[in-house]
Amino acid sequence: MTDMMASVSSESASSTSTSNVELDKQASPSFGHAMHKLFEFDPSYVNLNHGSYGSLPIPVRVACDKLSTRIEANPDKFLRIEYIQHWIEARTRVAKLIGADTDECVLVNNTLHGISTILRNFEWHEGDIIIGTNITYNAVARAIRYLGDIPPYTQVSTFDLHDFQQTRKVVAVVDAIAANPGVRLPWKEMVAICRDAGVWSVVDAAHSIGQELDVNLSEVKPDFWVSTCHKWLFAKRSCAVLYVPKRNQHVIKSCIPTPRNYYSPSDEDYNGPQNFVNLFEWTGTIDYVPFLSVNAALDFRQWLGGEYKINEYTHNLAIAGGKHLASLLGTNVMDPDGDLTLNMVNVELPIPGDIKYSNEINNLLKNTLLFEWNVYAVHYYHNGKWWTRCSVQIWNEISDFEVLANAFKDACQKVVLKFAKQ
């Protein structure tokens, strides 16, 4: 990538001539620290937490800036006429990546938004059940809890599915790759189990697209599947893909918020349920550039070498980096064989398990890492131990784990000194 491209800033984005189309004219840098020139990180920041919020590559940001400028030049022309073709292209390309039909895929703000849309469109009755797990993402667990707090008070409970006698609707929220701990789950097998048991499957695949290869939704056949595009795919925040197979599109009667394309059964001209895709075409005046950025993100990934090349590097570094970090901390990797590890690796922290999670400890760890060491990886308490989840991306190298190890040694020592039982 040229020096001009490396120095692109928010002030110069509108004037630069570099675009995703021109990426083909130059070779991409090698994976590792050379990739920093394609991102706008603070030069001293060590980022091992791409998985939380994503990171926007400069070529994708430049393409987004150009699109924003084009929209502002004539909002009516773009939003009334031109937008729809960009939207269809984005949906078509992301559908191909995940092995789905274009008209089974729409774009929403984020995975939580998509899951909430699914759960709130079911017609719930007393005795219906929503199944979550002890590692369901917190905000999704709260969404499930909320549905149990309002009429008809859907049941929230723990039970053995083998002993369950189905008399009501059952919906299971299944993680493809859990957030904390960051491990791959056998979600495809769980979808098959749900199908055999007559249970609706809602797959929280927030971390899947861009990290998990060969998703092939048309073969796996989940009832619903949602994945975030601004995490591992490199799209602009915030954007996610919601997959609803045609057999289940009747469930989705409205998106959130209810759009202009919603038709009520009480309307005089009502001709049956509206088209699923049309519901999500326009959900009010928002910034649609993040949705359309999927096209630039996929161009960028192709330029880098494609899905397999990207994930071969990040996966191998996650395995090696996790072992190195554990060695430096004198602890263990959660998944030593790597069977459950993709590009996020979980390493135990040197904090005694009897020091339980609290906001005060969380803030001490977070502030030490960010303000004193300018490095970050997620930290969490799980099954009686403290862990860190390192999200490995194309700009990382093994030395980044050494910086993180020094930071965590400092932060964990502070926690132990302040909170250990005397």
N, C-alpha and C positions, 0 to 999 in steps of 0.2 A: 504494500500500500504506500502511496507517495507521501512525502512530507506534507504536502498541502492537505491531504486527506487526514493525516494524523493531527493536524493543528486546527481542524474545523471546530468552531465554537458556536454558541448560540447566536452571536452577533454576526457571524459570517455565513451562517447556514443558507440564508436566502440568496446569497450572491455566488456561492460555489457552483461550479459546473459539474461536480462529481455526482453521479447518480448510480442506482443499482444496475442500470443497463451498462454503464461503463466499467463495472467490476470485472467483466469478462476481459477487459483490456490489460489487466494486471494480475499478477499472482498474489494469492493471499499469503500473509506472514505465516511462519511456523507456529503451531500451537505452543502455548506457554506464555512467558512474559512479553514476547514480541507482539502478542495480541493486544496488549494494553493500548497500542496506538489506534485501535479500532473502537475504543470505549473512552468515556470521559471521566474516568475515576480520578480522584485526588491521587497524585503520583505516589504518595506515601501510604495510601490505604490498601490493606490486604483483604480482599473480598473472598471469603469462603462461605458466603450466605446468599448466593444467587437464588436459591430455592424459595426464599420468602417473597421477594418483590420483583425478581427479574432484573435484567440490566439491558439497556437499549444500545445496540451497536450504532456507531456514528453513521454508517451508510443507511441504516433503517431510519434513524432520526432525521437525516437529511431528506430522505424520500417523504417522510411525514411532514416536514416543514414545507416542502414544495407543494404537497397536496393541500396543506392548510392555506398557503398563499393563493393557490388556484381557487379554493372555495371562497376566500374573502374577496377575490376579484369579481365574482358574480355568484353570490350565495343562491339566488333563485335558480340560475341555470344549472349549477352543480347539484344542489339538493333536490330539485324537482325533476331533473332529467338525467344527469350524468351519474349520479351516485349509485343508482340501482345496478348498473353494469359492473362497477367496481365491487359492489357488494356480492353480486353473483359470482364473480371471479374468485373472490376471497373464499366464499363458501365452497366452491367447486374444488379449489386447490387443497383446502384443509380436509375436505371429504375424501379426496383421493389418498391423502397421507394416512388417514385412519381407517381406510377400507370401508367407506360408507357411500351411500347414494347422496348426491348433492341436496336433494329435496328432503333429506332426513337430518340436515345440519343447518343450524342457524347460529348467529353470533350474539352473545350476551356480555354483560359487563365483567362478570367474574364467575368462578365456580359456585360460590355461595349463592349468588343471584340465580344461577341456573337450577341448583338443587331446590331452592326455595320456590321457584316457579313450578317445578314438578310437584313437590309435596303439597302446595297450596291449591293445585288444580284437581287433586283427588277429591272425590265426594266421600267425606268421612262419615261414618256412622258409629254409634255407641258400640264398644267392644272391638273396633278395628285396632290393629297393632302396627306400630312402626318399630323396626328392629335396628338398633345401633350397636356399637361395640365399645369396649373400654379405651380404644385408641381412635374412635371417631373424632375428626377435627372439631375443636371446641365450639366454633361458631355453628357448625352443622348440628352438633349435639344440642346446642341451645335452640336452634330452629325446630328440632324434633320436640324438645321440651315445651316450647311455646305452643305447638299444636296440641300437646296434652293438657295445656292450661286453659284452652278455650273450648266452647261447645263444638262437637259432642264429647270432649274430654277423651281423646284417643289415648289408649293405654300405653304407658311407658314402664317397662318392667324387664327383669332378667329371668329367662327361663330356658329350659333345654328344648331345642327345636325337635329333637327326636321324640319327645313326649307330647308334642303339641298336636292337638286335634283341631284342624282348621274348620272354623265355622264362620269366620269373618275375613275381611280383607286384611292381608299382611303385606307390608312393604319393608324390604330390607335395604338399608343404606350400606353399601359395600365400598371399602377403600381399595383402589388399585395399587397405589403407593401411599402408605400412611405418611402423615407429616411428622409426627413425633411418637415413636421412633421412625426415622426415614427408611422404611423397609418396603420392599415389594411383597405384596400379598398374592395368594393364588386366586385372584379375582375371577379369572375365567372359569375355574372349577367351581367357585362359589356361585357364579351366575347359573351354571348348569344345575347345581343343587337347588337353587331357588326355583328354577323352571320346573324341575321334577316335583318339587313340593307345592307348586301352585302359588309361589310367593313372588311378588313384584320385585325386580332388582333395580336399584338406583345406584349407579357406580360413581363414586366421588373419585375422579381421575385427575384431580387438580395438577398433580406432578407428572402426568403421563406423557402428554404430547411434547415431543422434543427430547424426551428421556427414555421412553419405552419404545422399543422397536417392534414392528409387526403386530400392531394392535388388532387389525382385521375385524372390525365390529360386525361386518356382514356375516362372518363365520361364527363369532362368539355369541351374538344375538342377545346382548343385555336389553332390558326393557327401556332403560334410560342411561345416559353416560354424559358426563360433563368434564371438560378439561380446560385448564387455563393456558392461554396462548402467550401471555406476557411473562411467564416464568421461563421454561426451558426452550420455548420456540423462538424467543427474541422479538416478539411483537411488542408494540407500544402499550403501556398500561392505560386502561385496563381492558382486557379482551379475553373471552373464553368461547369455546364451541360447545353447544348443546346438541346432542344427538338424540333424536326420538324416531325410532323406526316407524314406518307407515302404519304398521299394525296397532301402534299405541298412540297415534297422533290425535285420536278422538279424545284422549284424556286431557290434553292441553287445550282448554277453552279460551284462555287468555294468558298473555304474558304479563309481566310486572314492569311498569304500570300497564293497565288495560289500554290497548292501542286504538287508533282511529279505525282500524280494520276489523274491530270486533263487531259481530252481529248477534243480537239477542233473539232468542226464540220468540219473544213478544213483539219483535218488529214486524210490521205488516208485510214487508217484502222478504222475510226470512225464508231462505231456500235450503236450510240444513247447515251443519257445522261449517265454519269458514276454513279456508286453506291454512294449514299449520304454518307454512313458510310466510305467508302474507301477514300473519299476526306479528312477526318479528321484523318486518321490513322497515317499519317506522314506529319507534316507541317514544315519540316526543323529540323535541329539539335538544340534542346532545351533541357532543363532539364525536362524530363517527369516524374520525381519522384512526383511532386505535383499532377499530374493526377492520378497516381497509389496510392497515399496516401489515396484516398477515401476508399479503402479496410480497411486500418488500422483505419481510423476514424470511420467507421461503426462498426468495432469490438469493439472499445473503447466505443462507445455509447451503444452497447448491454451490455457490461460489467457494465456500470453505471446503467442499468435497462431499457434502451430502450427509445423510443421517448416520450411516454406519461409520464413516470416518470420524465424525464428531464424537459419537458415543463410544467408540473404541478407545479414544484418547482419555475421555473423561472417566470412563469406568475403570480403566487400568490405573489411572492416577488415584481414584478414590480408594481402590483396594490397597495400593502401595502407601498412599498418604495416611490412611487410617492406621495401618500397622506401624508406620513410623511415628505417628502422633502418640499412639498407645505406648510405644517403647519409651518415648521421651517423657511421658507423664507417669510411667510405671504402672499402667492400668491395662485394660483389655479392650479389644474390639467386640462389639455386641454380636456381630455375625462373622466369626473368624474364617469360615469357609467361603464367604462371599456369595452364598446361594441366594440371599435376600437383598443383596446390594446391587444397585444400579450406579447412579452417580452421586448418591448421598451415603456417607459412611458415618456410623455412630460409634463413638469412642467414650469409654467411661472416664469421668472426671475424678480427681483425687479429693473428693469431699465425702466424709463419712455418711452412710445412708441414714443415720439417725438424725441428721440435720435435714429436716423436711423443707419442702418448698414454701417460700413466703415471698410476698412482693418486695420486701426489703432485701432479701438475698438476691432475687432476680435483678433488682436495680443495681445492687453492688457489682454483680458480675457484668451486667450490661455496660455500666458506666466505666468500669475499669478497662474493659476491652476496647470500647469505642473512644473514650477521651484520653486514656493514658497510653494505649498501645496502637490505636487506629487500625484495629483488626476486628473481624467479627465472624462468628459461627454461632448458630442457635444452641442454647443450653436449656436443659429441661430435666425434670425429675420423673423417673419411670420405674415402677416395680422395685422401690426401695433403694434406688441408686441414682446418682447424678450423671448426666450424659451430655455430650455435645454432638450435634449433627452438622457435619461439614458438607456443603454443597459444592461439588467440583465442576468448574467450567473450563472453557478452552484457554483462558488466560492464566490459569493456575499452574504452579510447579511445586515440586516436593518441598522446596525451601519455604513456601508459604505455611506449611504445616509446622515448621520450626518456629516461625514467628508466633503462630497461634499457640504453640506449646508454651513458650515463654510467657505469653500474656495470661494463659489459663493458670500457670503455676503461681503467678502473682495474684490473680483474682481469687483463686481457690484458697490460697493461704490466708487472704484477708477474710474470707468467709469462715474458715475454720477458727481463726483467732477470735473472731467476733461472736460466732454462734455455737461453737462446740460446747457441749455440756461439761461443766467442771466436775 
